[in-house]
Amino acid sequence: MTKNNAIKYLFCFILITFLFNFKAQDMTADEKKMTKTKLTIQVPHVNNSKRIYRAILLKNGLKVLLVSDSKVNHSAASIDVSVGSLEDPKDQQGLFHFLEHMLFLGTKKYPKVGQYSAFLKKNSGSSNAYTSEESTNYHFKVSHNGLEEAIDRFAQFFISPIFNKEKTDTEVQNVNSEHQKNIPKDYWRGRQILRSLYKKNHPANHFSTGNNITLKSCRRESLIKMFNKYYSSNLMALCILSNKSLDDLEILATKYFSDIPNRNSIAPKYPENYLDTANGLRILKIIPKKNIHQLDIQFALPNLTKYRNEKPLQLLGSILGHEGKGTITSHLKKKGFISSLSAGGYIMSSYSRFSFSIALTENGKKNISKILETVFAYISMLQSSPFPEYYYLEQQKLVEINLENHEEKEGTNYVSNITSSINEYGISNILTAPYLFPPLSKSNEKSYYLALKNLTVKTAIVSIFTQNQKTDQVEEYYKAHYSYEIDKELGNKLKNVSFNFKLHLPKPNAFIPKSTKLISPRPYLLVYNSLNEIWYEQDQVFKLPKTHIRLQILTNELQKSLKNQLLGRLYTSAIIESLNEDIYPMQIAGLGYQISNDFEGINLSFNGYSSNILEFFDFVTNRLKSIKISKDIFLSLKDRMKRSYLNRDFSPAYQQAFLLFNSLNNKNYYSIKNKLKVLETISLNELKDFVKKRLFKKVFIRGSVYGNTKPELVQNAIENFTTYLGSSPLSRKDFPKLLIAQLNKKNPHIVLSKKLAINNSAILSVHSFGLENPKMRGAALVLSKILNGPYYADMRTKQHLGYIVWSFMDQEEHNIYQSFIIQSGEYSADHLIESSNNFLKNFEKVLIKLPKSDFDKYKKVVIDRKLEKPKTISAQNNIFFKQAFKKKGDFDHVASDVKAVESLSKKDVIQLFKKIINPKIGKSITVLCYGKDHEQKVLDTTEIKLKELRSEVKYE
């Protein structure tokens, strides 16, 4: 998935290397096989980076980037293949996605199904893959000690997959389950309808996922044919990240990947024009599953590949998606027409796209033509305006600052992004080209205006998602109802839209960082009194000119009633709307904040460059008691909240299972019906009165600050904020608490049931360990790690019950659980829970037979995870906050946990398994969610029954 949001775009991956050329002579036949060429790579300066790189080209033409970093928690690797779903045969839609699945099901060297996954799980690892339109990406992470064996197994995917004949037939069901999972999702439904409008003979008009119908005729021979045609080393890119040296990584890459065949394949290319011109504006009206109001505009653009480095679509996306004064978003929000807008584009190898996604209000739903007029008026203004040189230079500067001061990434997302980018940008510029804006030139202006020139009525498709529209067609694969028309009158109006003087380019940004110097360390408890407890720690790990602030304003007001809970949620939404226009330039400049509410009160976090962050902090915190939104915007926020509650009936089945579980597990639960009823009664004046008189009447502010800001300045900022609130202190004994259900002997096994409005079933089986202690937590983690692999292999790989199969340990407050989830489009919840329970009944035998060496590996996986270091300043500060407040100042709790895990025996874990699984001893809550067309044996849990169950459990 490509993200074009301008703010997120600024925070990117950076790497470092020094490389030289190498020539081999007079080698033996075996040595020739190991020949590779070292390549030169362009590298920017990165502060405090210890990461080093090497780029090589193997003898078989495989492009390889090696990354060595002593600080990474896991090793990881990825291979990207330059072929994707656009190459699917018309009579076998989804074939390349199916091919991606099949490579996981055995190779000549490792033929056993599930062997790869089981090995990774035993070694702190995981894996995944995805098929996009033009590439297929495979990736994994693993412990450093497990890297070589994982690489050996991984490389065999591309050397000798066996395409197991038996699994070829059964794996279609897993592909079909993945498709069924997506059927209720409006994104997939809308995308497929959009594709149906593309030229019929163009590959872009396709169904990429595949199902059991489109793949019915797909035989093993078809998969092998496509594999042999395109899975060629010259169309692949490999990235390996580890704490091992570059020399060691080069040996691994050469040893295990040189045998991937080079078939000298040519990456497929496609026609540039995938959309016919129309004599008017194309309009799709789509009935969504969820109660949403959304307007999407997609523009078909020509091939912009040669301008990829000039970043024309990133620049346009940043301007058109800007939320400051004078922009499309600002103007339409003031009109009360929209609640959000995003814009961005993507350059593919043969053609390009640019899109708007706009969330509409109720009022906006009635004024779509006016919204479109504003969008096209702004585009017209850009087309006739001089090139925004100042804005380009701002983006260029911000990216450079972020490149120099980024926080290193790791894991599968990191390596998969690298390999997909290598196949787009080439390996020599992979560290800079995807991110940096080049020096300003005529080419920048040319590409900018070329993209702008094609943002026209004749290249546009408008999609309107809302209920109660007239439709006359049904899409083939997702059965979505829609209509299609070409509106000549509106099209002509938009072509000649008049200039709107209220619209203008974003103003120059005054918040671009001016200083990136570091200061000396000084960690301590910064503020401690009846209103505040603020911890401070100077960054000595990342050594970046950034700071993260996390605050929690504790208040009992939100727990007092359902109305107060809803007022709290409306409050945070209203604050975001109140501040958005003024804050957007600050966010562009690398400053960010988040505000949310929960049972404890109001949560705030701030992050960004230290030179500006306290000014930003003051700006936000000194406006928290002021709700400055219009009545129309308030009604829009209420409507958005209302629809979010109504749309829960169309959430994925497993998510609905969690909601039903929480209705019993959490004491402060209110039904959707009651929430909607109370929500209707809340007015803007009532919200303002609540914030002014009650929300902050009694509070306690606790927080942590980590980074590169002078502590005395932080202390002043906290004192100013506390004075602004003007609150009385909340006594510690009155701090809000989340109360969780504790099952008892009278009712140790509870079953909840619900019939769904979607055609997927799901089960959630939650087994309670009770209240935590270090030894129990350690044993539960080890047990969970042992369960994960076999449960997944049995439920998904062997029985093909569904695409979503999870087993995991979870914790809420001080309560620990082991949970099991399965979602299926094929099987009823009764069948799923029976299969899950049968597995658990027989798993004790597996535990007993588990070799001590394997048990010790699982313990090591848990310990390694406990000892992982955070990779960002925000992650470090979140741990700091947790230690200070959730762990009650126990800053050494990790050491206690590690000691507890080290002392565990296999007997301890077996006894724990018996305790939580054995029906005579264990306690559990089982949730059965039935798809609308699936047979249901257990009747729905009514509100009356739920109330009765809640009265029988103890909450603490």
Protein Blocks (a to p, Z undefined) as FASTA:
>chain_A
ZZfbfklmmpccdddddddddddehiafklmmmgccdddddddddehiabdcdddddfko
pacdddddfkbmbdcddddddbdfklpcfklghklmmmmmmmmnopfklmcghklmmmmm
mnopacdddddfkbccddddddfklmmmmmmmmmmmmmmpgkiaklmmmmmmmmmmmmmm
mmmpmklmmmmmmmmmpcfkbmklccfkopaklmmmpcfklmmmmmmmmmcfklcccddd
dfbdfklmmmmmmmmmmmpccehiacddddfblcdcdebddddddddfbdcddddddddd
ddfklmmmnommmmmmmmmmpcbehiaklmmmmnopafbdcddddddfkbccdddddddd
fklmmmmmmmmmmmmmmmmmmmmpccdfklmmmmmmmmmmmmmmcccdedjklmmmmmmm
mmmnopklmmmmmmmccdddfklmmmmmmmmmmmcfklpccddddehiacfbdcfklopa
cdddddfklmmmmmmcccdfkbccddddfkbcfbfcdcddddddfbgcfkbccdddddfk
lopabdddddddddfklmmpmklmmmmmmmmmmmmmmmmmmmmmmmmnopacdddddfkl
ccdddeddfklmmmmmmmmmmmmmpccddfklmmmmmmmmmmmmmmmmmgcfklmmmmmm
mmmmpmkbccfklmmmmmmmpcfklmmmmmmmmmmmpccdddddedjddfklmmmmmmmm
mmmnopacddfklpccdddddddfklmbccdddddfbfcdcddddddebjadfklmmmmm
mmmmmmmmmmmmmmmmmnonafbdcdddddehjaccdddddddfkbcfklmmmmmmmmmm
mmmmmmmmpcfklmmmmmmmmmmmmmpccfbfklmmmmmmmmmmmnnopaklmmmmmmmm
mmpcfklmmmmmmmmmmmklmccdddddddfkbccfbdcddfklmmmmmmmpccZZ
